[in-house]
Structures are given as structure tokens and as C-alpha cells.
Amino acid sequence: MGELNQCAVCSAPAEQKCSGCQNAHYCSREHQKQDWRQHKQRCTPARVKEDTKYGRYLEATREIKAGDIIMKESPLITGPAQVTPPVCLGCYKLLEAGKTVSCADCGWPFCSEPCTRNEVHKPECLYTKNRGEKVTISSFGIPHPNYQCITVLRCLYQRDYNEKLWAKLQSLESHCADRKGTDKWNNDKKMIADFIVNFFKLGSTFTEEEIMKCCGIIQINGHEVPLLEPEYVAVFERVSMAEHSCCANCNKSFTSSGDIILCAGVDIPASGHISVCYTDPLWGTEARRHHLADSKFFECTCPRCADVTEFGTMYSAVKCKKKDCKGYLLPDTFILPILHKTTCPDPASRGLDDKLWKCCSCGDAVSDAIIQQLLQDIGRELSVMPKGDADACERFVSHCASYLHPAHYYMTDVSLALAQLVGQQHALGLAAVTEDRLILKTQLCRKLADLLETLAPAETRLRGTLLFELHAAVAETGRRKSATEGPLVMLGYITESRKILEQSAWLLRHEPSELPEGQVSRQARANLLQLDDLITKLSAALPSPI
């Protein structure tokens, strides 16, 4: 007989359960109603599970549909990024010299007097007052070292003033053992731990271990909130439990107030793991795995990293140079140990001397050193390419087509820029571009949207933006063709454009107005109304069938 569930209100045996999360149980409908005010704060279709492989992770308690919001959560802690120019410590706006207001108690600069009274400022204000001397910030617009400690101080403060919040923070992963002795650890010790001890005179209040653990908690669990420039950092409790995958099934966004939204990007079955991508899904496999090892202290073996073809996209493939061969080179695997401070620095010790890239067509093999040199050369070419120049993008794609697969991450990076640049360089927009450029934009948007759906189906922001660009290109094509082929042809293109736009608006519907994607979302909704009106007029203008 299975374990008996208990009522969340009275602990009596309970057979009923919340249909939303499947986690809370009740002995009666009355007790469920009674508990709703408390329960609704944590009613999500996900529960925290734990095992030896993943540690703590989120599991779907029921089937979740693509587009469903799994949870919306307020941050435990917010603060400025570790490396930042002076920002307001109340709202995180960038500060300008001569346009600041100092806190009367501690001297830290703010954008306005009301911000000096913001609750989030209490920790650094208290510790600054206690040191007996106010802070003076005189340089603006460039990174200031005094701000490196702020978010850590705000975590430490909770130990003595909010035990529940402190317990939640301490339950999050910090990877102290893995971080210890790394360059990042040594820099944090000097710039944060030692600064807190010496500048704020808190050596007898907090131990180095406590300070460094808080540094790790922020590094591992902190989310960059892009509502302002520069971005600020927030730490969340439940969203931090979502595991990583380079082909994640969920995406995150933020509300205008800084709450995080975790949304399903694809259908997730009951008991399925809930995942987000901790790195940039548009990087190549080697870059993603190294970034995760350096910043999150694990080596990714997700299905995408384990498949050298990256689900058949050939996203890291290099063109075979053997005469008359049209195949592409890939290594046997990308899943090789990544060198850490604790491992032998000799590449031969992990078999890198023997790593070969093999052609999937002719079987020819090339050493990894040759491939890496080629990629470095192309990377340098990309780094000096003029930004915002569609012609330069086309030249890069044409040149590198001799060396890289069309879907290679370098080709994709430049193609994404090109797809969005076409039409932006003219005051008249797409109406002013050549026919060849319009066709190119349409083809790129379709190809890239399909590629993203395969590689990173939950990355709805970029796909939604691409589909917005695609709808405009399709509509412009219809406008041009109507001059020679009539309104019926134009109606077909406009109808297709509307369908594409509707999908774009759906993908971007959770984006806040502060973000570019939120502004695209708002424009998409306005354009839908205009297209509906145009479709109505075109339909009315068509001759009635006999």
C-alpha cells in the first residue's frame, strides 16, 4: 500500500489534490479553499526532486503545454553586477556625474532621494554607517571596484536580519570546493572578501568562508536581469532548481518589476525534467561546454553536446578539403574532459593529441590542431568585421562558405545579423531594398527560424524576432507582386504574413516593454490589426465567384 497523503490544512488522510500542481493534498473541498491564499504562492506544475546525478532538480507534476507559464517568482536578493560602473543602489539606473543624490546616512550615490529609502539599500547602508565614515564615489561611467561587494553584502546581511531568507540562500549550490584556488576565487577573495573585512571592518562579524560561499551562490545562481543597461543581478529560489540543457525545454523572461517567468518552450510530459540553458545556445559545442565548466563547474553531457551533428544541423561542421569531396568534418565526440586547476595540464593526458576530425563522406581525417587554427582565423576575421554592415556580412558568408557548413555557428551568427540588417539601412525600410536582398532576407529568416526550432526550441525570443522580420519580408513581396499579378496574389502573401506574425506575437507575448523583444511584441500586435484590415479590404475587392 502506497504512502498515505495528508491534508495540507489538518493533516488528516487526504484523497483530493490540487489539479494545478498535483502536489498539495486535501481532505475536503473546504480545506482546499481555506488553504488557497497560502498555496497559490507556490502552486506550480513542478516539484523539487533530488538524485545523485542531478542533485536537486524540477520535475513536471503534470503534462505542461508549450507556452504555459510554469512559475513566476520574485527574487530573494537583487544587486548590481560584480563589474559595473556606479549605479543607483535603489533602482539600478546608471548614474551620471553631477546628477546624483547621496544617502544622508552612508554617502552612497543614488539617482533620486526616494531611492535612498529603498529597503534593498539597508545592508550596505548599515555596514557603511557602522564603519564610521561615509562612502565617496567620484568617478562615473567606468567600472568602480567598491560596487563588487554590494550584492554579497546583501546576502550576508540576511544571516542576522532574515533567518528564513538566509536559509533559502544557503540551500543553493555554491561549488566552493570546485571554485577554491581558481583565478576567479582568488580575485573574489581579494576584491570582495578582503574588501568587506578591511573597508567595512567586518572581520569579526563574517568569516571568509561565509563571504566566499555567498560569492559562489551569486555566481552559480545569479540571473542577469536585462531590464536596464547595465544589467543587474537577481537570485531566485525555485527557478534555480531548473537543471541545464543546451536544448532546454523552458525559457526565462522577466516582468517589468523584475520577477522571473519560467515558461515551457515545448510540451513537457508529466515527470519530465524541467530545464533551461545556462549558456548561449548559439555558441558551438566546445565554447558552450568550456563556458559551463568555467562558470558553473560542471561538464555538460546533454543530448545536444553528446551528438556531434547537433541533431543533424552540422552546427560545428567544417568543410572537407579533399579534392572532389563535398562532405564535412566532425570529431568523433565533443565529450572530452575539460582541463581544470586540479587536472594535469598536459593535453596528451586526456587524449587530445589523438583527436581527429573525420569526413562523414570520404572518411578523410584532419588533426584537431588544424581545425582549431582555421576556426581561430575565421574568428579573428569575424571580430574585425564592420558592425551593422549588410555588405560585409554577405562577403563573410560568401568567403567562409568555402570552409564551413552553411549552418556552422559562425555562419549562423553573421546570417542572423544580415537577416535583421536588410531593410534597416534605408529610411523607406524594405520598400527600398533590391529584389535580391528581399529574397535573401526571406530565405535567411525561414532557414534560421527552422534551425533554432531544432537546436534550441525553447529560445522563443530570437525565433519570435526572426518571424517578425519574416512577416515583413513576405508582406513586402506580396505588395510588389500585386502590381503585376493582381490583388488575389497579394491576398495570399498577406494571409501568410499574418500567420507568421501571429506566431511571432505568441512567442514574444511574455516579454516586457523594457526589452527590444517586448517592443517587437507590441508592434506585432499592432501590425496584426493592420493586416486584418488589409485582408478584409483585399477580400472585398476581389470579384465575386460566378
C-alpha positions as CSV (number, residue, x, y, z in Angstrom):
1,M,0.0,0.0,0.0
2,G,1.3,3.4,-1.0
3,E,2.2,6.2,1.4
4,L,-1.0,8.0,2.7
5,N,-1.2,11.6,1.7
6,Q,-2.0,14.2,4.4
7,C,-4.3,17.2,4.2
8,A,-2.3,20.4,4.0
9,V,-4.6,22.0,6.5
10,C,-5.4,19.5,9.1
11,S,-3.0,16.5,8.4
12,A,-6.0,14.1,8.1
13,P,-5.8,11.4,5.4
14,A,-6.4,13.1,2.1
15,E,-7.6,11.7,-1.3
16,Q,-8.1,15.0,-3.1
17,K,-5.2,17.0,-4.6
18,C,-4.7,20.4,-6.3
19,S,-5.3,20.0,-10.0
20,G,-2.8,22.8,-10.8
21,C,0.4,21.4,-9.2
22,Q,-0.6,17.9,-8.2
23,N,1.5,18.4,-5.0
24,A,-0.9,19.7,-2.3
25,H,-3.5,17.3,-0.9
26,Y,-6.7,18.0,1.0
27,C,-9.3,16.0,2.9
28,S,-12.1,18.2,1.6
29,R,-13.0,21.0,-0.8
30,E,-13.5,23.3,2.1
31,H,-9.9,22.9,3.3
32,Q,-8.6,23.4,-0.3
33,K,-10.4,26.7,-0.4
34,Q,-9.2,27.6,3.0
35,D,-5.6,27.0,2.0
36,W,-5.7,28.7,-1.4
37,R,-4.4,32.1,-0.2
38,Q,-1.2,30.4,1.1
39,H,-1.0,27.7,-1.5
40,K,-1.4,29.9,-4.6
41,Q,2.1,31.4,-4.0
42,R,3.7,28.0,-4.6
43,C,1.1,26.4,-6.9
44,T,3.2,25.4,-9.9
45,P,3.2,22.3,-12.1
46,A,6.7,21.4,-10.9
47,R,8.1,19.9,-7.8
48,V,11.7,19.7,-6.4
49,K,13.3,16.3,-6.7
50,E,16.8,15.1,-5.9
51,D,19.1,12.3,-7.1
52,T,22.9,11.7,-7.2
53,K,23.3,12.6,-10.9
54,Y,21.4,15.9,-11.0
55,G,21.3,16.9,-7.3
56,R,18.1,18.9,-6.8
57,Y,16.0,19.5,-10.0
58,L,12.5,20.4,-11.1
59,E,10.1,17.7,-12.3
60,A,6.8,18.3,-14.0
61,T,3.9,17.2,-11.9
62,R,1.5,17.0,-14.9
63,E,1.7,17.5,-18.6
64,I,2.7,21.0,-19.5
65,K,1.9,22.6,-22.8
66,A,4.3,24.8,-24.8
67,G,3.7,28.4,-23.9
68,D,2.4,27.5,-20.3
69,I,3.9,29.6,-17.5
70,I,5.4,27.1,-15.1
71,M,6.2,29.7,-12.4
72,K,6.6,33.4,-11.7
73,E,8.9,34.2,-8.9
74,S,10.2,37.3,-7.0
75,P,13.9,37.5,-6.3
76,L,15.4,36.6,-3.0
77,I,18.2,39.1,-3.5
78,T,19.0,41.8,-6.1
79,G,22.1,43.9,-6.5
80,P,24.4,45.4,-9.0
81,A,26.6,43.2,-11.2
82,Q,30.0,42.5,-9.8
83,V,31.7,44.6,-12.5
84,T,29.7,47.7,-13.0
85,P,30.0,51.5,-13.2
86,P,28.3,53.3,-10.4
87,V,24.6,52.6,-10.5
88,C,21.7,53.7,-8.2
89,L,21.5,51.1,-5.4
90,G,17.8,51.5,-5.2
91,C,16.7,51.1,-8.8
92,Y,20.0,50.2,-10.6
93,K,19.9,53.0,-13.1
94,L,23.2,54.1,-14.4
95,L,24.5,57.2,-12.6
96,E,26.0,60.3,-14.2
97,A,28.4,62.8,-12.6
98,G,26.6,65.8,-11.2
99,K,23.2,64.1,-11.3
100,T,23.3,62.1,-8.1
101,V,21.8,62.3,-4.6
102,S,23.8,60.9,-1.7
103,C,22.3,58.9,1.1
104,A,22.3,61.1,4.2
105,D,23.4,58.2,6.4
106,C,26.1,56.5,4.3
107,G,27.1,58.6,1.4
108,W,26.4,56.0,-1.4
109,P,25.1,57.9,-4.5
110,F,21.6,57.4,-5.9
111,C,19.5,58.7,-8.8
112,S,16.9,60.3,-6.5
113,E,16.1,60.9,-2.9
114,P,13.2,58.3,-2.8
115,C,15.7,55.6,-3.9
116,T,17.8,56.3,-0.9
117,R,14.9,55.0,1.2
118,N,14.6,51.7,-0.8
119,E,14.6,48.7,1.5
120,V,17.2,46.9,-0.6
121,H,19.8,49.5,0.4
122,K,19.6,48.7,4.1
123,P,22.6,46.2,4.3
124,E,25.3,48.4,2.8
125,C,23.9,51.5,4.5
126,L,24.1,49.8,7.9
127,Y,27.6,48.4,7.4
128,T,28.8,51.8,6.0
129,K,27.4,53.7,8.9
130,N,29.0,51.2,11.4
131,R,32.4,51.8,9.9
132,G,32.2,55.4,11.0
133,E,32.9,57.1,7.6
134,K,30.7,57.7,4.6
135,V,31.4,56.4,1.2
136,T,32.6,58.9,-1.5
137,I,32.2,57.9,-5.2
138,S,33.8,60.4,-7.6
139,S,34.2,58.6,-10.9
140,F,31.3,57.6,-13.0
141,G,30.8,55.8,-16.3
142,I,33.6,53.3,-15.8
143,P,33.6,50.1,-13.5
144,H,34.1,51.0,-9.9
145,P,35.7,48.5,-7.5
146,N,33.6,49.5,-4.5
147,Y,30.4,48.0,-6.1
148,Q,31.9,44.5,-6.4
149,C,30.9,43.7,-2.8
150,I,27.3,45.1,-2.7
151,T,25.3,42.0,-3.7
152,V,27.4,39.8,-1.5
153,L,26.9,42.2,1.5
154,R,23.1,42.0,0.9
155,C,23.3,38.2,1.1
156,L,25.4,38.3,4.3
157,Y,23.0,40.8,6.0
158,Q,20.2,38.2,5.9
159,R,22.1,35.9,8.4
160,D,21.3,38.3,11.2
161,Y,18.2,40.0,10.0
162,N,16.1,37.5,8.0
163,E,16.8,33.9,9.0
164,K,14.3,32.4,6.6
165,L,15.8,34.2,3.6
166,W,19.3,33.3,4.8
167,A,18.3,29.6,5.0
168,K,17.0,29.7,1.4
169,L,20.2,31.3,0.2
170,Q,22.4,28.8,2.0
171,S,20.4,25.9,0.4
172,L,21.5,27.0,-3.1
173,E,24.6,25.5,-4.7
174,S,27.9,27.4,-4.3
175,H,30.5,24.9,-5.6
176,C,33.0,26.2,-3.1
177,A,35.2,23.1,-3.3
178,D,35.4,23.4,-7.1
179,R,36.0,27.2,-7.1
180,K,38.7,27.2,-4.5
181,G,42.1,28.0,-5.9
182,T,40.8,29.2,-9.3
183,D,41.6,32.7,-10.7
184,K,38.0,33.7,-10.0
185,W,38.2,32.5,-6.4
186,N,41.5,34.4,-5.8
187,N,40.1,37.6,-7.4
188,D,36.8,37.4,-5.3
189,K,38.9,36.8,-2.2
190,K,40.9,40.0,-2.9
191,M,38.2,42.3,-4.3
192,I,35.3,41.1,-2.2
193,A,36.2,39.1,0.9
194,D,39.2,41.2,1.9
195,F,37.4,44.4,1.0
196,I,34.5,43.5,3.2
197,V,36.8,42.7,6.1
198,N,39.1,45.7,5.7
199,F,36.9,48.5,4.3
200,F,33.7,47.7,6.3
201,K,35.7,46.3,9.3
202,L,33.5,43.2,9.4
203,G,36.3,40.7,10.0
204,S,34.8,39.8,13.4
205,T,31.3,39.6,12.0
206,F,31.6,37.3,9.0
207,T,34.1,34.6,8.3
208,E,35.9,34.3,5.0
209,E,34.1,31.0,4.4
210,E,30.7,32.7,4.7
211,I,31.7,35.5,2.4
212,M,33.1,33.2,-0.2
213,K,30.1,31.0,-0.1
214,C,27.9,33.9,-0.8
215,C,30.1,34.8,-3.7
216,G,29.6,31.3,-5.1
217,I,25.8,31.4,-4.5
218,I,25.6,34.5,-6.6
219,Q,28.0,33.2,-9.3
220,I,26.2,29.9,-9.7
221,N,22.6,31.0,-9.2
222,G,22.6,34.7,-10.2
223,H,20.5,35.8,-13.2
224,E,21.4,38.9,-15.2
225,V,18.2,41.0,-15.4
226,P,18.3,42.9,-18.7
227,L,15.7,45.5,-17.9
228,L,18.3,48.2,-17.6
229,E,21.7,49.0,-19.0
230,P,23.9,47.8,-17.3
231,E,22.1,44.7,-16.3
232,Y,21.7,44.0,-12.6
233,V,21.8,40.6,-10.8
234,A,19.0,38.7,-9.1
235,V,19.0,35.4,-7.2
236,F,15.8,33.3,-7.2
237,E,14.9,30.2,-5.1
238,R,12.8,27.8,-7.2
239,V,13.9,28.8,-10.7
240,S,17.5,28.0,-9.5
241,M,16.4,24.3,-9.2
242,A,15.9,24.0,-13.0
243,E,18.7,21.9,-14.5
244,H,20.7,22.9,-17.5
245,S,20.4,21.6,-21.1
246,C,21.8,23.1,-24.3
247,C,18.5,22.0,-25.8
248,A,16.3,23.2,-22.9
249,N,12.6,22.8,-22.8
250,C,11.9,26.1,-21.0
251,N,12.9,29.7,-21.3
252,K,13.1,32.5,-18.8
253,S,11.9,36.1,-19.1
254,F,11.3,38.9,-16.7
255,T,8.4,41.2,-15.8
256,S,8.8,44.9,-15.7
257,S,9.1,44.7,-11.9
258,G,12.0,42.2,-12.1
259,D,10.1,39.0,-11.3
260,I,11.3,36.0,-13.3
261,I,8.9,34.0,-15.6
262,L,9.7,30.4,-16.4
263,C,7.8,29.3,-19.5
264,A,7.6,26.0,-21.3
265,G,9.1,26.3,-24.8
266,V,7.9,22.8,-25.8
267,D,5.4,20.3,-24.5
268,I,6.7,18.6,-21.3
269,P,5.3,15.3,-20.2
270,A,4.3,14.5,-16.6
271,S,7.5,13.6,-14.6
272,G,9.7,15.2,-17.3
273,H,12.7,17.2,-16.1
274,I,12.4,21.0,-16.4
275,S,15.5,22.6,-18.0
276,V,16.8,25.9,-19.0
277,C,20.0,26.8,-20.9
278,Y,22.7,28.3,-18.6
279,T,24.9,29.4,-21.5
280,D,24.4,30.8,-25.0
281,P,22.7,28.2,-27.1
282,L,24.0,29.8,-30.3
283,W,27.6,29.1,-29.4
284,G,29.4,26.0,-30.7
285,T,29.6,22.9,-28.5
286,E,33.2,23.4,-27.4
287,A,32.5,27.0,-26.4
288,R,29.3,26.1,-24.5
289,R,31.0,23.3,-22.6
290,H,34.0,25.4,-21.6
291,H,31.8,28.2,-20.5
292,L,29.8,25.9,-18.3
293,A,32.9,24.3,-16.9
294,D,34.4,27.7,-16.1
295,S,31.3,29.4,-14.7
296,K,29.0,26.7,-13.4
297,F,31.6,23.9,-12.6
298,F,30.1,21.0,-14.5
299,E,30.8,19.4,-17.8
300,C,27.7,19.2,-20.0
301,T,26.8,15.9,-21.5
302,C,23.3,16.9,-22.6
303,P,21.8,15.2,-25.7
304,R,22.9,18.1,-27.9
305,C,26.5,18.1,-26.7
306,A,26.6,14.3,-27.0
307,D,25.6,14.5,-30.7
308,V,28.4,15.8,-32.8
309,T,25.9,16.6,-35.6
310,E,23.8,18.6,-33.1
311,F,20.5,17.0,-34.2
312,G,21.6,16.8,-37.8
313,T,22.2,20.5,-38.2
314,M,26.0,20.1,-38.6
315,Y,26.3,23.3,-36.4
316,S,30.1,22.8,-35.8
317,A,31.0,21.1,-39.1
318,V,33.9,22.2,-41.2
319,K,34.1,21.5,-45.0
320,C,36.3,18.7,-46.1
321,K,39.1,20.0,-48.3
322,K,39.9,16.7,-50.1
323,K,39.6,17.1,-53.8
324,D,36.2,16.4,-55.3
325,C,34.7,15.7,-51.8
326,K,31.6,17.6,-50.8
327,G,31.4,16.2,-47.2
328,Y,32.0,17.8,-43.8
329,L,34.4,17.1,-41.0
330,L,33.3,16.5,-37.4
331,P,35.2,14.9,-34.4
332,D,34.1,11.5,-33.0
333,T,32.9,13.3,-29.9
334,F,32.9,16.7,-28.1
335,I,32.5,15.0,-24.7
336,L,36.1,15.1,-23.6
337,P,37.3,16.1,-20.1
338,I,37.8,19.8,-19.7
339,L,41.1,20.9,-18.0
340,H,40.5,22.3,-14.5
341,K,43.0,23.6,-12.0
342,T,43.0,20.1,-10.4
343,T,43.9,18.2,-13.5
344,C,47.1,17.6,-15.3
345,P,47.8,20.5,-17.8
346,D,49.3,18.1,-20.3
347,P,46.8,17.7,-23.2
348,A,48.2,14.3,-24.0
349,S,46.9,13.0,-20.7
350,R,43.4,13.2,-21.9
351,G,44.0,12.1,-25.5
352,L,43.8,15.5,-27.2
353,D,46.9,14.7,-29.3
354,D,44.9,11.9,-30.9
355,K,41.7,13.9,-31.5
356,L,40.8,13.9,-35.2
357,W,38.0,15.4,-37.3
358,K,36.7,12.9,-39.8
359,C,34.8,13.5,-43.0
360,C,31.3,12.0,-43.0
361,S,31.6,11.4,-46.7
362,C,35.1,10.3,-47.7
363,G,36.4,9.3,-44.3
364,D,39.5,11.6,-44.6
365,A,40.8,12.7,-41.2
366,V,42.3,16.1,-40.1
367,S,44.0,16.9,-36.8
368,D,42.2,18.9,-34.2
369,A,45.1,21.5,-34.3
370,I,44.5,22.3,-37.9
371,I,40.8,22.7,-37.4
372,Q,41.3,24.9,-34.3
373,Q,43.7,27.1,-36.3
374,L,41.1,27.5,-39.1
375,L,38.4,28.4,-36.6
376,Q,40.7,30.9,-34.8
377,D,41.5,32.6,-38.2
378,I,37.8,32.9,-39.1
379,G,37.0,34.1,-35.5
380,R,39.6,36.9,-35.9
381,E,38.0,37.8,-39.3
382,L,34.6,38.0,-37.7
383,S,35.9,40.1,-34.8
384,V,37.2,42.9,-37.1
385,M,34.2,42.8,-39.5
386,P,32.3,46.2,-39.5
387,K,29.2,46.1,-37.4
388,G,25.8,47.0,-38.9
389,D,27.1,46.5,-42.5
390,A,25.0,44.1,-44.6
391,D,27.6,44.1,-47.4
392,A,30.3,43.0,-45.0
393,C,28.0,40.2,-43.7
394,E,27.4,39.0,-47.3
395,R,31.1,39.0,-48.0
396,F,31.9,37.0,-44.9
397,V,29.2,34.4,-45.7
398,S,30.4,34.1,-49.3
399,H,34.0,33.7,-48.2
400,C,33.5,31.3,-45.4
401,A,31.2,29.0,-47.4
402,S,34.4,27.5,-48.8
403,Y,35.4,26.4,-45.3
404,L,32.3,25.9,-43.1
405,H,28.9,24.2,-43.2
406,P,26.1,26.6,-44.2
407,A,24.7,26.2,-40.7
408,H,28.0,26.5,-38.8
409,Y,27.8,28.7,-35.8
410,Y,30.0,31.4,-37.3
411,M,27.8,31.4,-40.5
412,T,24.7,31.4,-38.3
413,D,25.9,34.3,-36.3
414,V,26.5,36.5,-39.3
415,S,23.4,35.3,-41.1
416,L,21.3,36.4,-38.1
417,A,22.8,39.9,-38.3
418,L,22.3,40.0,-42.0
419,A,18.7,38.9,-41.8
420,Q,17.8,41.7,-39.5
421,L,20.0,44.4,-41.2
422,V,18.3,44.1,-44.6
423,G,15.7,46.9,-44.6
424,Q,17.1,48.7,-41.6
425,Q,19.6,50.7,-43.6
426,H,17.0,52.6,-45.6
427,A,14.6,55.3,-44.4
428,L,11.9,53.5,-46.5
429,G,12.6,50.1,-45.0
430,L,12.1,47.0,-47.1
431,A,10.4,49.0,-49.8
432,A,13.8,50.4,-50.7
433,V,15.8,47.2,-50.9
434,T,16.6,45.3,-54.1
435,E,14.7,42.2,-55.1
436,D,17.8,40.1,-54.5
437,R,18.1,41.4,-51.0
438,L,14.4,40.9,-50.2
439,I,14.7,37.3,-51.4
440,L,17.8,36.8,-49.3
441,K,16.2,38.2,-46.2
442,T,13.2,35.9,-46.7
443,Q,15.3,32.8,-47.2
444,L,17.6,33.6,-44.2
445,C,14.7,34.2,-41.8
446,R,13.0,30.9,-42.8
447,K,16.2,28.9,-42.6
448,L,17.3,30.4,-39.3
449,A,13.9,30.0,-37.7
450,D,13.8,26.4,-38.6
451,L,17.4,25.9,-37.3
452,L,16.5,27.5,-34.0
453,E,13.4,25.3,-33.6
454,T,15.7,22.3,-34.0
455,L,18.7,23.4,-31.9
456,A,17.0,25.4,-29.2
457,P,13.2,25.1,-29.4
458,A,12.7,27.0,-26.1
459,E,14.6,30.1,-27.2
460,T,11.4,31.9,-28.2
461,R,12.8,35.5,-28.1
462,L,15.1,35.2,-31.1
463,R,12.7,33.0,-33.1
464,G,9.9,35.4,-32.4
465,T,12.0,38.3,-33.6
466,L,13.1,36.4,-36.7
467,L,9.5,35.6,-37.5
468,F,8.6,39.3,-37.2
469,E,11.3,40.1,-39.7
470,L,10.0,37.3,-42.0
471,H,6.4,38.5,-41.9
472,A,7.5,41.9,-43.1
473,A,9.5,40.4,-45.9
474,V,6.6,38.2,-47.0
475,A,4.2,41.2,-46.9
476,E,6.6,43.3,-49.0
477,T,6.9,40.5,-51.5
478,G,3.1,40.4,-51.8
479,R,3.0,44.2,-52.3
480,R,5.5,44.0,-55.1
481,K,3.8,41.1,-56.9
482,S,0.4,42.7,-56.7
483,A,1.4,45.3,-59.3
484,T,1.8,42.6,-62.0
485,E,-0.2,39.7,-60.6
486,G,-3.2,41.3,-59.0
487,P,-4.9,41.5,-55.6
488,L,-5.6,37.8,-55.3
489,V,-1.8,37.0,-55.3
490,M,-1.3,39.8,-52.8
491,L,-4.0,38.4,-50.6
492,G,-2.2,35.1,-50.5
493,Y,1.0,36.7,-49.3
494,I,-0.7,38.9,-46.8
495,T,-2.5,36.0,-45.3
496,E,0.8,34.1,-45.0
497,S,2.4,37.1,-43.5
498,R,-0.4,37.4,-40.9
499,K,0.0,33.7,-39.9
500,I,3.7,34.2,-39.4
501,L,3.1,37.4,-37.4
502,E,0.6,35.7,-35.2
503,Q,3.2,33.1,-34.3
504,S,5.8,35.8,-33.6
505,A,3.3,37.7,-31.3
506,W,2.6,34.4,-29.4
507,L,6.3,33.6,-28.9
508,L,7.0,37.1,-27.6
509,R,3.9,37.7,-25.5
510,H,5.6,37.5,-22.1
511,E,8.4,39.9,-23.0
512,P,8.3,43.2,-21.0
513,S,8.2,46.6,-22.8
514,E,11.6,47.5,-21.5
515,L,13.3,44.8,-23.7
516,P,13.6,45.1,-27.5
517,E,11.7,41.8,-27.8
518,G,8.8,43.4,-25.8
519,Q,8.8,46.3,-28.2
520,V,8.6,43.9,-31.2
521,S,5.8,42.1,-29.4
522,R,3.8,45.4,-29.1
523,Q,4.5,46.2,-32.8
524,A,3.4,42.7,-33.8
525,R,0.1,43.1,-32.1
526,A,-0.5,46.5,-33.8
527,N,0.5,45.0,-37.2
528,L,-1.9,42.2,-36.7
529,L,-4.8,44.7,-36.6
530,Q,-3.5,46.4,-39.7
531,L,-3.2,43.1,-41.6
532,D,-6.7,42.1,-40.6
533,D,-8.0,45.4,-42.0
534,L,-5.9,44.9,-45.2
535,I,-7.2,41.3,-45.7
536,T,-10.8,42.5,-45.3
537,K,-10.3,45.2,-47.9
538,L,-8.5,42.9,-50.3
539,S,-11.2,40.2,-49.9
540,A,-13.9,42.7,-50.6
541,A,-12.1,44.0,-53.7
542,L,-12.0,40.5,-55.3
543,P,-14.6,39.8,-57.9
544,S,-17.4,37.5,-56.7
545,P,-17.4,33.9,-58.0
546,I,-19.9,33.3,-60.8
